Amino acid sequence: MGVLFFKYFFIFKNNYIFVSQNKVMEEIYFKYHFETDLKDLGLKRYTVCKMLNCTMPTLSSRLNNPGTFTVSEIKTLKNEGFVSMDKLV
């Protein structure tokens, strides 16, 4: 019983690490495309904060966890020309 439990725990642990690594890679990938959009559009982060009516720490938090962007924020940024927002929809 103990070996069987260890085997399944090890499989679960490896899958969890794989999922965690994928999430980190998605966040890095999204940030890269967001920064590319900023550069291409000639905008600064504080300008995006004004568009979204949020503070700089809130924007940083959203970029660290892209799933927290609201639908209205995604639409606003897409309308402004942010191609990276297509990756969230």
Secondary structure by P-SEA (a helix, b strand, c coil): caaaaaaaaaaaaaaaaaaaaaaaaaaaaaaaaaaaaaaaacccaaaaaaaacccaaaaaaaaaccccccaaaaaaaaaaccccccccc
